[in-house]
């Protein structure tokens, strides 16, 4: 990673730890990120997007180790299958018995998690030393932003930091599957 990119990454991670919202490219679209344990930051994202909190949010990480506590809720063979799909564009909803805050789960009993293959997304999680909220950068009902300019048009100054870069090669946001049933909740 170039020196300027390294500086921006460290700055974004520092901002995240103080409750900021960061926008950055992901596998398919630009996303909004914050620390999931920071309720005010999560509420800011939900308010910006005009997203119903009951829907819940996806958490993204740089490694499965960040999710070890919640992955323990899966039978061993299912946990192994989930972990083998990562890093990659696969989001899994796994049972959660209190690991994720209610403002992340929404009205669900599970939490949606993914280990990203996108280099900038992974690097941001590593730099912040935590998993992050990962939601598309768009108001509810609008098309997800595919460029930084589109994010800026949607949200103007409501975002604390932009991490420039390119999205991955996916045409659509990642699929979401129920880890217990294998059922697709989005995609495929």
Order of alpha helices (4+ residues) and beta strands (2+ residues): alpha-beta-beta-alpha-beta-alpha-alpha-beta-alpha-beta-alpha-beta-alpha-beta-beta-beta
